[in-house]
Amino acid sequence: MFRCSSLIIVLIFACLLIYIYLYNEALEKWKTAVTYRFQLCGKAIISNDNSPTSVCIFKDSSIKTLEQNLSASTTPSFATINFQNILNPWTNNIKKMCQNRTRPLLTLFTTWRESKDKYNVNNITSLNWLSLRPYVVPVVFTNDTSLAVECSRKGWTVFPVSAAAAHGIPILKHMYLDVMKKINSELYAFANSDILFTDTLVETLLQVMEYNSTFKGHTLIIGIRTNVNNITRDEGSSWKELESVSKKRGTLFKMYAEDYFITSGSYPWKDIPDVVIGRRAYDNWLVLNARMMKHRVIDATETILAVHQTTKAGNFEGLNQTDASYNLKLLMNFNKNVSYTAGYTDCAEFITKKDKMNIRITRRLELPKYCKIP
């Protein structure tokens, strides 16, 4: 009788252990499933109040809907252009420099909204950035279901906006942190969604990486855009055409404007304030902060062609947006005495230059007086 009771106790204990094990396994699978859903493109968020700094939360029903939409076959809303047939091939020099690389050179990300006035701009940007593959991974941050589906079908990687402020505008540092967690590339960059690039982007970054090969610190690469009015689909469909229209009717923008920010994965984005994109001051502050932190700041304007698709909205859209001064107010709390002029593009201590055959990086011989760090 005693032996039978002991055996029953052992069996009960064994069953309990098996139950605990299976429960933990199920829990881990549930966690993985939840994590997977929250990592899928285009997760919808809702704000818990109407204040500019309100916290955004995920809505699970919207996530499931987005998953279903991404799996469904839909009619593309973007025009189709085969870049393989009309773009210049990558130069032999670029191919040679990339032949031993095991990961993409750059993750290039942005965000945009689906609207009639931006349809052509978004369409051209979508195709232009895809033309930079395989060296560049294009990423769009959006919580718009239909836009997420279309971008995913076209070959873009899509991420949700995980943190926002100023009535739903993405917080820049979280965009960097999110892509760095999920995509393994040499460099990472945010650029405004109306900016077009050519192979000069890849060529310049390869040279910068070679120049920085023995540099142990952090690097921030910036540049000024070239404004071109009303770029057509044909003009935006080839690198040669972009170079041509930029020379014919393009205008280099002001020194105080920066439209892209390129860094390595180790750049300390977690320490950056919660500035939002598309609003005043954040660009100059980023450059100023990098200089104050003794990071290497490189102005790549002379070698990276960054074409801004100027529309009827003009070249100062951010000044007319809701919460245009959001970043200014935020940064006043972070640095009471902010000298934004010290964050102008021509305050970068290093600059890229094009020789007959190569791109070289040199130190600026002299900085303007307004570049003095307070």
C-alpha positions as CSV (number, residue, x, y, z in Angstrom):
1,M,0.0,0.0,0.0
2,F,2.8,2.4,0.9
3,R,4.6,1.6,-2.3
4,C,1.5,2.3,-4.3
5,S,1.0,5.6,-2.6
6,S,4.6,6.6,-3.2
7,L,4.2,5.7,-6.9
8,I,1.1,7.8,-7.2
9,I,2.9,10.8,-5.6
10,V,5.8,10.4,-8.0
11,L,3.5,10.2,-11.0
12,I,1.6,13.3,-9.8
13,F,4.9,15.2,-9.3
14,A,6.1,14.1,-12.8
15,C,2.8,15.2,-14.3
16,L,3.1,18.5,-12.6
17,L,6.6,19.0,-14.0
18,I,5.4,18.2,-17.5
19,Y,2.6,20.6,-17.1
20,I,4.9,23.4,-16.0
21,Y,7.2,22.7,-18.9
22,L,4.4,22.7,-21.5
23,Y,2.9,25.8,-19.9
24,N,6.3,27.7,-20.2
25,E,6.6,26.5,-23.8
26,A,3.2,27.7,-24.7
27,L,3.9,31.0,-22.9
28,E,7.1,31.5,-24.9
29,K,5.3,30.8,-28.1
30,W,2.6,33.3,-27.2
31,K,5.3,35.9,-26.5
32,T,6.9,35.2,-29.8
33,A,3.6,35.5,-31.6
34,V,2.9,38.8,-29.9
35,T,6.4,40.1,-30.6
36,Y,6.1,39.1,-34.2
37,R,2.8,40.9,-34.6
38,F,4.2,44.0,-33.1
39,Q,7.1,43.9,-35.4
40,L,5.0,43.6,-38.6
41,C,4.7,46.5,-40.9
42,G,2.1,49.2,-40.5
43,K,0.8,48.6,-37.0
44,A,-1.9,51.0,-36.1
45,I,-1.5,53.2,-33.1
46,I,-4.0,55.4,-31.3
47,S,-3.4,58.3,-29.0
48,N,-4.8,58.2,-25.5
49,D,-5.5,61.9,-25.6
50,N,-5.2,64.9,-27.8
51,S,-2.2,66.6,-26.3
52,P,1.0,67.0,-28.5
53,T,3.0,64.8,-26.2
54,S,0.5,62.0,-25.7
55,V,1.6,58.4,-25.5
56,C,0.7,56.2,-28.4
57,I,-0.5,52.6,-27.8
58,F,-1.0,49.6,-30.0
59,K,-4.5,48.4,-31.0
60,D,-4.4,44.6,-31.3
61,S,-7.4,44.4,-33.6
62,S,-5.8,46.8,-36.1
63,I,-2.6,44.7,-36.0
64,K,-4.5,41.5,-37.0
65,T,-6.2,43.5,-39.8
66,L,-2.9,44.6,-41.1
67,E,-1.5,41.1,-41.1
68,Q,-4.4,39.9,-43.2
69,N,-4.0,42.8,-45.6
70,L,-0.3,42.2,-46.0
71,S,-1.1,38.6,-46.9
72,A,-3.7,39.5,-49.4
73,S,-3.2,40.2,-53.1
74,T,-4.1,43.8,-53.9
75,T,-3.8,46.0,-57.0
76,P,-0.7,48.2,-56.8
77,S,-1.4,51.9,-56.5
78,F,2.1,52.8,-57.6
79,A,3.1,53.0,-61.2
80,T,5.5,50.3,-62.3
81,I,8.9,51.2,-63.7
82,N,11.6,48.7,-64.4
83,F,14.8,50.4,-63.2
84,Q,16.9,47.4,-64.3
85,N,16.3,48.4,-67.9
86,I,16.8,52.2,-67.7
87,L,19.3,52.9,-65.0
88,N,23.0,53.0,-65.3
89,P,24.5,49.8,-64.0
90,W,26.6,50.0,-60.8
91,T,30.1,51.1,-61.6
92,N,32.9,48.5,-61.5
93,N,34.5,50.4,-58.7
94,I,31.4,50.1,-56.5
95,K,31.0,46.4,-57.3
96,K,34.6,45.8,-56.5
97,M,34.4,47.6,-53.1
98,C,31.3,45.7,-52.2
99,Q,32.2,42.3,-53.4
100,N,33.4,41.0,-50.0
101,R,30.6,42.6,-48.0
102,T,28.2,40.2,-46.3
103,R,25.5,42.8,-45.3
104,P,23.9,45.8,-46.9
105,L,25.8,49.1,-46.9
106,L,22.9,51.3,-45.8
107,T,19.4,51.1,-44.3
108,L,17.6,54.2,-45.6
109,F,14.3,55.0,-44.0
110,T,11.6,57.6,-44.1
111,T,7.9,58.0,-43.4
112,W,5.1,59.5,-45.4
113,R,1.4,59.8,-45.5
114,E,-0.9,58.8,-48.4
115,S,-2.4,62.0,-49.9
116,K,-3.3,63.3,-53.3
117,D,-0.9,66.2,-53.2
118,K,2.0,63.8,-52.3
119,Y,1.0,60.9,-54.6
120,N,3.5,61.7,-57.4
121,V,6.3,62.6,-55.0
122,N,5.8,59.3,-53.0
123,N,5.6,57.3,-56.2
124,I,8.9,58.6,-57.5
125,T,10.6,58.2,-54.2
126,S,9.4,54.7,-53.9
127,L,10.9,53.7,-57.2
128,N,14.1,55.7,-56.8
129,W,15.1,54.2,-53.5
130,L,14.4,50.7,-54.7
131,S,16.9,51.4,-57.5
132,L,19.6,51.6,-54.9
133,R,19.3,47.9,-54.0
134,P,21.1,45.6,-53.1
135,Y,23.5,48.0,-51.4
136,V,20.6,50.1,-49.8
137,V,17.6,48.7,-47.9
138,P,14.7,51.1,-48.3
139,V,12.4,51.2,-45.2
140,V,9.2,53.2,-44.6
141,F,7.6,53.8,-41.3
142,T,3.8,54.0,-41.4
143,N,0.6,53.1,-39.6
144,D,-1.5,53.4,-42.7
145,T,-2.7,49.9,-43.7
146,S,-3.0,50.4,-47.4
147,L,0.3,52.1,-47.7
148,A,2.0,49.4,-45.7
149,V,0.6,46.7,-48.0
150,E,1.6,48.5,-51.2
151,C,5.1,49.3,-50.0
152,S,5.6,45.8,-48.8
153,R,4.5,44.4,-52.2
154,K,6.9,46.7,-54.0
155,G,9.9,45.5,-52.1
156,W,10.1,48.0,-49.3
157,T,10.6,46.9,-45.7
158,V,7.8,48.4,-43.5
159,F,7.9,49.3,-39.8
160,P,5.3,50.7,-37.5
161,V,5.7,54.1,-35.9
162,S,6.5,52.9,-32.4
163,A,6.7,56.3,-30.8
164,A,5.2,59.7,-31.8
165,A,4.6,63.2,-30.4
166,A,3.3,66.5,-31.7
167,H,0.0,65.0,-32.6
168,G,1.3,61.8,-34.2
169,I,4.6,62.8,-35.8
170,P,7.3,60.0,-35.5
171,I,10.1,60.6,-33.0
172,L,13.4,60.3,-34.9
173,K,15.5,58.4,-32.4
174,H,13.0,55.6,-32.1
175,M,13.0,55.2,-35.9
176,Y,16.8,54.6,-35.7
177,L,16.6,52.3,-32.7
178,D,13.9,50.2,-34.3
179,V,15.7,49.6,-37.6
180,M,19.0,49.0,-35.9
181,K,17.3,46.2,-33.9
182,K,16.0,44.4,-36.9
183,I,18.2,45.2,-39.9
184,N,21.9,44.5,-39.9
185,S,23.7,47.0,-42.2
186,E,26.9,49.0,-42.1
187,L,25.1,52.3,-41.8
188,Y,21.7,53.8,-41.1
189,A,20.0,56.9,-42.4
190,F,16.9,58.9,-42.1
191,A,16.0,61.1,-45.1
192,N,12.9,63.1,-45.9
193,S,10.4,61.3,-48.1
194,D,10.7,63.8,-51.0
195,I,14.5,63.3,-51.4
196,L,15.9,61.3,-54.4
197,F,19.4,59.8,-54.6
198,T,21.7,58.4,-57.2
199,D,24.6,56.0,-57.1
200,T,26.7,58.9,-55.6
201,L,25.2,58.0,-52.3
202,V,26.7,54.5,-52.3
203,E,30.0,55.6,-53.8
204,T,30.5,58.3,-51.2
205,L,29.6,56.1,-48.2
206,L,32.0,53.4,-49.4
207,Q,34.8,56.0,-49.4
208,V,33.8,57.4,-46.0
209,M,33.9,53.9,-44.5
210,E,37.3,53.3,-45.9
211,Y,38.5,56.7,-44.6
212,N,37.0,55.8,-41.2
213,S,38.4,52.3,-41.0
214,T,40.7,53.2,-38.2
215,F,38.5,55.8,-36.5
216,K,37.1,54.6,-33.2
217,G,34.6,57.4,-32.6
218,H,31.1,58.1,-33.9
219,T,30.4,59.7,-37.3
220,L,27.5,61.7,-38.6
221,I,27.2,62.3,-42.3
222,I,25.0,65.2,-43.5
223,G,24.4,67.2,-46.6
224,I,22.4,69.9,-48.4
225,R,19.7,69.1,-50.9
226,T,19.3,70.4,-54.4
227,N,15.8,71.8,-55.0
228,V,14.2,71.0,-58.4
229,N,10.7,72.0,-59.2
230,N,8.1,69.5,-60.4
231,I,10.2,66.5,-61.2
232,T,8.4,64.2,-63.6
233,R,8.3,60.5,-63.4
234,D,10.6,60.2,-66.4
235,E,13.1,62.6,-64.8
236,G,13.0,60.7,-61.5
237,S,13.4,57.3,-63.1
238,S,17.1,57.4,-63.9
239,W,20.2,58.6,-62.2
240,K,21.4,60.3,-65.4
241,E,18.2,62.3,-65.7
242,L,18.4,63.4,-62.1
243,E,21.9,64.6,-62.5
244,S,20.8,66.4,-65.7
245,V,17.8,68.2,-64.3
246,S,19.7,69.1,-61.1
247,K,22.3,70.9,-63.3
248,K,19.7,72.6,-65.6
249,R,17.1,73.8,-63.1
250,G,18.3,72.8,-59.7
251,T,19.2,75.1,-56.8
252,L,21.3,74.2,-53.9
253,F,19.4,74.9,-50.7
254,K,20.6,76.8,-47.6
255,M,23.4,75.9,-45.3
256,Y,21.0,75.7,-42.4
257,A,19.0,72.8,-43.8
258,E,19.9,69.2,-43.6
259,D,17.7,66.5,-45.1
260,Y,19.5,63.3,-44.3
261,F,21.5,61.9,-41.3
262,I,23.8,58.9,-41.8
263,T,25.4,57.1,-38.9
264,S,26.7,53.7,-37.9
265,G,24.7,51.3,-35.7
266,S,26.8,52.3,-32.7
267,Y,25.7,56.0,-32.8
268,P,24.2,57.0,-29.4
269,W,20.7,57.7,-30.6
270,K,19.3,56.6,-27.3
271,D,20.7,59.7,-25.7
272,I,19.1,62.0,-28.2
273,P,16.0,64.0,-27.1
274,D,12.5,63.0,-28.4
275,V,12.6,65.4,-31.4
276,V,10.2,64.7,-34.2
277,I,10.8,64.8,-37.9
278,G,9.6,67.5,-40.3
279,R,9.6,70.3,-37.7
280,R,12.0,73.1,-37.1
281,A,15.4,72.9,-35.3
282,Y,16.0,69.2,-34.9
283,D,18.4,69.0,-37.9
284,N,20.7,71.8,-36.7
285,W,20.6,70.5,-33.1
286,L,21.7,67.1,-34.2
287,V,24.7,68.6,-35.9
288,L,25.5,70.9,-33.0
289,N,25.2,68.0,-30.5
290,A,27.5,65.8,-32.6
291,R,30.1,68.5,-32.7
292,M,29.8,69.1,-28.9
293,M,30.2,65.3,-28.3
294,K,33.4,65.4,-30.4
295,H,31.8,63.1,-33.1
296,R,33.2,63.2,-36.6
297,V,30.8,65.3,-38.7
298,I,31.2,65.0,-42.4
299,D,29.5,67.3,-45.0
300,A,28.9,65.2,-48.1
301,T,27.1,67.9,-50.1
302,E,29.7,68.0,-52.9
303,T,29.6,64.2,-53.6
304,I,26.1,63.0,-52.7
305,L,23.4,64.3,-55.0
306,A,20.2,64.6,-52.9
307,V,17.4,66.0,-55.0
308,H,14.4,67.6,-53.3
309,Q,11.1,67.2,-55.2
310,T,9.8,70.8,-54.8
311,T,6.0,71.1,-55.3
312,K,3.5,73.9,-54.8
313,A,4.0,73.6,-51.1
314,G,7.5,75.1,-51.6
315,N,10.7,74.5,-49.7
316,F,9.5,75.5,-46.2
317,E,6.7,73.1,-45.6
318,G,7.7,72.4,-42.0
319,L,7.2,76.0,-41.0
320,N,3.5,75.8,-41.8
321,Q,2.7,72.6,-40.1
322,T,0.9,72.0,-36.8
323,D,3.2,72.2,-33.8
324,A,5.9,73.8,-36.0
325,S,7.8,74.9,-32.9
326,Y,7.5,71.6,-31.0
327,N,11.3,70.8,-31.3
328,L,12.3,74.3,-30.3
329,K,10.3,74.1,-27.1
330,L,11.6,70.6,-26.3
331,L,15.2,71.5,-26.9
332,M,15.0,74.6,-24.8
333,N,14.5,72.2,-21.9
334,F,17.4,70.1,-22.9
335,N,19.9,73.0,-23.7
336,K,18.9,76.4,-22.4
337,N,21.5,78.2,-24.6
338,V,21.2,76.6,-28.0
339,S,23.3,78.1,-30.8
340,Y,21.6,76.6,-33.8
341,T,24.0,78.3,-36.2
342,A,26.8,76.1,-34.9
343,G,24.7,73.2,-36.4
344,Y,24.7,74.5,-39.9
345,T,26.1,72.2,-42.6
346,D,29.2,74.3,-43.3
347,C,30.1,73.8,-39.6
348,A,31.0,70.2,-40.2
349,E,34.7,69.8,-39.6
350,F,35.1,67.3,-42.5
351,I,34.0,67.5,-46.1
352,T,33.9,65.2,-49.1
353,K,35.3,66.2,-52.4
354,K,35.3,64.7,-55.9
355,D,38.6,64.3,-57.8
356,K,38.8,63.2,-61.4
357,M,38.5,59.5,-60.4
358,N,37.9,59.3,-56.6
359,I,36.1,60.8,-53.7
360,R,38.3,62.0,-50.8
361,I,37.5,63.2,-47.3
362,T,39.4,66.2,-46.0
363,R,39.3,68.5,-43.0
364,R,37.8,71.9,-43.6
365,L,40.6,74.5,-43.4
366,E,38.4,77.1,-41.7
367,L,34.9,77.3,-40.2
368,P,32.7,80.4,-40.3
369,K,32.6,82.4,-37.1
370,Y,29.0,81.4,-36.3
371,C,30.2,77.8,-36.0
372,K,31.8,78.5,-32.6
373,I,30.3,76.1,-30.0
374,P,29.1,78.0,-27.0
